[in-house]
């Protein structure tokens, strides 16, 4: 359920921060010797270490962030995650900030219903059972092998936390295919469950929290605000850090770095505070010696860095290595990099935490921050490649991008996106793009004025004829082939499995109306 729907239903949900899309995924991963390996073509991803405790060698559904345009994989993922996890159309509203002074009772029943059931079938009042507690929302199913492996591990952690007096309760949200399976599985759990009959609420929760695979554990505080959408990994890796609030970027970056020595000089230590005090923009560069695309991109980034700093630009780069050995790390730094900062190779925990914080799914990956550690561009590699002179430094992402450009990232998978298809409209390109640019700027300005840091609507164009991404989007939205001087527009909401076609004339006014009506919940999704 989104904010607008809850408000309309009178469930006065209190939010002090704006909800953003969790970086869930639709990709399937294999566990190989305790590592999660995304199955991606043309991608180099650092292996993420995970516990052997319950994963074994099964195929599991990851919660890593998707990369661009996993449209074709959708059918495969639906088959793997089970029919109950295929989310249907929902309305989306603009997010608005409201007071968090409301009590627990205003959000828990609206989310889970008035009653919950325990393992023995006893009914419990929702607002009484959850009042003042951190709540784990556990999406799972009896038929799912990874779920059945994770559940006993989670149950053990739960028992320890509750036994230690921690204010913690869990609500099981079932994706079981029948009620007997639900009852059997619920009987293995020491916590509460949402009644099996509440399928509508289950589907709404899956949509709200962008749950695309199970097991999934979302942890919310006593006000119903999300603490973490990746509670599963938190339980496995750091059960003692309940309630698993993610660290801030400053905490993840750490206090100091090593400055690469040049021409035989010794390396020096540089503090984050000193970098910030000089008002420097900061590039965080994820790369590795063994990665072919990295070894192509690094010289370009090096040249641009040297050009900009020679002009007096306040610019620093922090290298975060995915090298396999310290010798590879040392060779890469000494041969290929100028006097950049590095996270020490031996600090594996910090390197992993940074990769997770920025949802790095492949390397090379380049993030731009300002001196206050606000993200300028979470996927700045394309901007760097398209700006050999550094004229667009510090590479804020364009508000309108073409689907085939280097600036296009995976945001379309998570965020409603207006797509303007104009492959055969060369004479109209400039006017159409200007119209979309104007609406994009106005939309972004409203978001920033409302305190929303992450973009709620994206804007993209399709200009290349034939197959590729544009062709797949045409098939997805059932638009047919492109015709001369007949542009088409569609609003995609892939996270919720659908799209909104627009049949009328495309002008700045009609683009803005489409965006506003969708945000207001006036438009229904057509199932993709």
N, C-alpha and C positions, 0 to 999 in steps of 0.2 A: 504494500500500500504506500503510495507516495504522499507527500505532505499535503497536497491539495485535496486528495481523497479523504484523508483523516480529518482535515479541517471541515470539509463538507459534511462529514458524518457526525460532527459534534464531538469527536474524540480529541480533546484539546492537548495535543502532543506538544511538549515543550522541547525546543531545540535551541542551544546557544551557539551552535556552529552549523554551517551549511553542509548538508549531506552531499558527498561526492561519490561518483561511481567507484566501487571497489574494483581493484584490478584483477578480476577473475579471468579465467580463460576457457577456451573451448578445445585446447589441444590435449592430446593424450601423451603421457610420458611413460617411459619404462624405467624401472629401478635396476641399475646395474651396479653391483657391488656396493650398495648403500648410497648411490648417487642418483640424483634426478637428472635425466638427460632429455631435454625437449627434443622431440622428433621434428626438426625443422630443416627444410632444404635451404642450402646456401646460407647457413647460419653457424656461427661459432659461439658457443655459450660455455662459460665457466661452469664446471660441475658444482652443484650445491650439496654439501654433505648433510646427510640426514641419518637418523638413528636406524639401526638394524632391528630394533626391538620388535617391531610388528610389521615391517614392510615386506620382508622376504623377497620374492621375485615376481610378485603379481604386477599386473598392469593396473595403474591407478589413475585417477583423474586429478590433474594438478590445478592449483589456484594461482599459477603464475600468470602474469599479464600476457594477453594475446599480442601477436604482432599484426601487421596490417593485413586486412582483407582475408580473414579465414572463412570466406563465404562458402567455398566449395566443401570445406571440412564440416560444415554444420550438420549435414545428414549423418555423417559418420559419428559425430559426437553424440547426436541424439540417440543413435542406436546403442552407443556404449553407456550413456548415462541413464537410460531407461525412460520410458514414456512419461512418467510422472514429472520429470525434470524439464520437459519441453515447455517453456513458458509461452503463454499466448499474449494477445494484445492487451495493453493497458493504456490508460491515459496518463500523461505526464504533465505536471504543473511546474510553474516557475517556483524556485525555492525562495522562501522568505524567512527572515530571522524573527523569532518570537521569544518571549521571555521563558527562562527555564525555571520559573518560580512555581510551575504546576507540580502537583504531587504525583506519586507513583500511580495512583488509581486512575489517572487520566490517560495513561498510555498502555498499561499492561493488558487490561481486558480488551481494548481495541485491537491489540496485536495478536493475542492468543485466545480470546473468548473469555467468558466469565468463569469457566471452570477448567481445571487441569486434572489429570488422572495420574495416580501413582502406580507402581509395578503390580500392586494387588488389585487394581481397579477402583480404589477409593477415590472419590471426587474431592478436590480441594479448591477453595476460592482463590482465584487468580491473584487479585490485588493483595490479599492477605499473605499468600504464600511467597510472593515476590517483593513485597514492600521492603524498601531500603537495601535491597541486595543487588550485587553484580549478577547478571544473568547470562548464562551461556545458551545460545540458541543452536541446537545440535541437529543438523540436517543429515539424516542417515536412513538406511533401509536394511532389512533382513537379508535381501538377495544380493547385497553388495559385499564382495569379499574384503576389500580394504576397510569397509565400515566395521565388519565383524572382527577385524584385527585391531582396529583403533579403539573400539568401544571398551574392552576390558582395561586397556592402558589408561584411557580417560577416566573410567570408573575408579581406578585405583588412586589417581590424582585427586579426583573429586572427594573421595572418602578422606584422604589426608587433609585436604583444605578445610572441609567441613568439621572434621575432628579437631582441627586446630582453632576452630572458632571463626573461620573466615565467613563473611556474609556472602555466600555463593549458592546459587541455585541454577539448575539446568532445565531447559524445556526441550524435550525431544520432538522434532518436527519430522514426521514420517513420510517416506516415499515408498512405503511398502505397497504391494499390488493388491493385497487383500487384508481384511481385518484379522483373520487368524494369524497371519504372519506378523502383523503389527503387535498383536497381543503376546505372541511368543517372544518377540524381540524386546518388547517393553518390559517383560518379566525379568530380563537380564540386567536391567538398568536401575540404579539406585535413586534416580531423580524423577522428575515429573514429565508428563507428556501431554501434548495437545491431542484431544480426542481424535480418533481416526476419521470420524464423520465430518470434521471441519476441513474438507479438501479445498474449499475456496480460500480459507485463511492460509492454508499451507502454500498454495500457489501464489498468493499475494506476498507472503513473506519471502518466497524464493525470488520473486521479481524485485522486491524492495532491496534485498541484500545482494542481488545479482549472483545468485547461487547457480552455477552451471555444472557443478560436479559434486559428488559426495565421496567420502564424508567431508562435511564442511562445518566449522564451528565459528559462529559470530558471537563476540562478547560485547554486551552493552552494559552501561552503568545503571545506577538506580533511577535515572531519568529517561532511560531508553536510548541514550546516545551511544553511538558505536565507539567502543574502545579499540577493538581490532577485528578485522574480518578474517584474519589468519590465525584463529585460536588453535587450530589443529597443530600447526608447527610450534606454537608457543607451549602447548601442553607437552609436546615431545621433547623440545629442546630446553626449555626453561620453566618447568612446572613450579619452581620456587618463586618465580617473579610475578605471581598473581597480584593484580588482575591483568597483567600483561599489556600495560600501556606502552605503545611504541615509543622509543626514544626520539628526541628532537633531532633535527639535522645537525645541530651543533654538537650534540652528544655523539652522534654517529661519526662525524668527521674527526673528532678527537682534538686534543689541545695543540699538537705539534706534528711537524712533518720533517722529512730530510730533504735538504736542497742538494741536488746532484752536483758533485764536484766537476769542474771543467779543467781540461789541460793538466791533469794530474793533481789538481788541488783537492784538499780534503772536503768531504761533505760537511754541511753545517745544519744545525737545527733551526727551524723557523716555526714560530707559533702562529696559530690561527688568529689570535688577537692582533698580532702585528700586521698580518695581511689585511684584516678588516679595518684597522686604524688608518691604513693607506688608501682606503676607499677603492680597493681593487675589485674588478669583476673577476670571478673565479670559474675556470673551466675544470670539470672533473672528468678525467679521461680514463675509460676502462679499455684495456688493451692487453695484448700478449705477444711475445716474441714468435710463438708458433703459428699465429693467425695470419694467413695470407692477406686478407683485406686490411688488417691492422698495419701490416708493413707497407702497404700502399698509401694508407691514409696518414700515418705518422709523419712522413716527410712533408706532406702538404700542410699539416697542422703546425709543424715546426717552423716552416718558412713563414707562415702567416703570423705566428707568435713573434718571431724575430722582427718582422716588418712592423707590427703594431707597437711593440715595446720600444723599437727604435724611434718611433714617432712620439713616444711619451705616453701612450695609452696605459692606463692602470689595469694590468692584465696579469693574472697568475694562473698556472695550470697545475693541477694535482693529478699525478699518475697513480691509478689503482690497478695493480697487476693481476692478471689471471695466468701468469707463467706457472709452469709445472715444477720448476726447480729454481733455487736461488741463483745458480750459475746462469740460467737463461735470463732471469730478471736482471742480473748485473750486466750481462752482455747487451741486452736491449737498451738499458738506460745509458750505458757508456757510449754505444755506437750510434744510437738513433735520436737521443733526446738532448735538448739544450738544458739549461739550468732550471729545470722544472722541479716542483716539489713532488715527493713520493710518499706514499704510505709504506712503511717498512715491510719488506717481504715476510718477515717473521710474524707480523701482526695479522695473522689469518682471520681472526675474529672481526677485526675492523674492516678488512677488505670484503668479507662476506656480508657484513651488516650494511655497508655502503651499496653493494650490488643489490641487496634486497630492498633497501630504502628507495632506490631509484628504479626498481623493477627492471633491472638489466636482463634482457633475454638473449642478447647476442652482442658480440664485439666485432669491430670497434663501436663503442658507444660514448657519446660526448654530451655532457650536461653543462649548461651555463647558469651561473648564479650571480646575483649582485653581491655587494659587500655585506649586506644584511642577511645573506643566505636565503634570499627569496629566489625561487626558480624563475629564470628568464626563459629558458628553453630546455625541456627535458630530453629532447632529441635533436641536438644542434649540429650533428654531423652533416646533414644535407645542406644546412645553411652555410656551413664552412666551405663545403665543396662548391657551392654556387656563388661564392664571394671571394675570388682569389686575391683581391686587393684589400680586403678587410673593410670595405666601405660601409658595410651594414653591421659592423661590430657594435654591440655585443650579441647580435643575432637573435633578436626577439622573433618568434615564429610569425610568419605572415598569417593574417586572419583568414585569407582565402588561398587555398592551395589546389594545385591540380593533382588528380589521383595518381598520376605517373611521375610526379616530381619527387626529388630527394627529401623535400620537407614533409611529405606525407608519412605519418607514423600510424600506430595502431589505434588511435583514438576513436576512429569510426566504429570500432567494435563495442566500445563502452558508452559512447556519447551520441545523442541524436545529431544527425548530420544532414544538412541541406545539400543535395547534389544537383548541380546544374549541368545537364548533358547537352553539349553544343558542338558535336564533332563535325557536322556539316554546315556550320553557321559562321564560317570565317569572317564574313562581312559584319557580323553582329557581335563578335567576340568582345571588342573593347567596351561597347555599350552594356552588354550583359554583365561583364566582369565588374564594371564600375558600379552597376546597380547592386550587385551582390556585395562588393566592398563596402558600400555605404551602409547597408543593413548590418553587415558583420561588425563594423565599427560602432554603430549605435547599440547593437546588442551587447557587445563587450563592455562598452561604457556603462550600461545599466548594471551589468554584473559586478563591475568593480565598485560602482557607487553603492551597491547593496552589500559589499564586503565579501563577495564570492570570488575566491582566488582562482579556482579551476573553472575552465570554460564549460558551460552547460549546453551550448549548441555549437557545432562546427559547420564550416562552409567549404565546399570543394567543387571543382569543375572537372568535366571530362571533355577533352579536346581531341584525343587520338581515336581514329576510327579502327574498326577491326575488333580483335579479341582483347586479351589483356584484362585489366581490372575493370575498365569501362564496359567491356562486353559482358563480364560476369554480373556487373551491377544492373545492366539492362535486362539480363535474364532473370535476376532475382526479383526485380520490380515489374517484370512482364511489360516492358516498354516497347518491345519490337525494335525494328531497325531505325537508324537515324535518317532523317530526310533533310534536304537542302533548306536552310533558313527556317527550320522548325525546331527550335530548342525545346527541351523537356525538363521538368523539374520534379523531384521526389524528395521527401524527407525520410531518411532511413533511421530506424531505431532497432539496430541489430541485437542490442542487449535484451530486448523484449520480443525478438522474433518477428518483426514486421516493418511495414513502411506505410507512408501516407502519400498517395499519388496526387499530383496537382495538374488538372487538365486545362487550366485557363492560360491567359496571356501572361508572360513573364515580365514583370516590371519591378522596380524597387518597392513599390507599394504592395504588390502581390507577394513578393518574397517576405516582406515584413509581416504581412497578415498571416501567412503560413506559419511563421515562427511563433507569433503571438498566440494564434489560435491553438497550436499544438501545446504551448506552454500552459495555456489556460485549461487544458483538458477538454477542448471542444471537438477534437478530431480522433476518430478511432483508427487503430492500426489495421491494415490488411496483412494477414498472415503470410510470411514469406515462404 
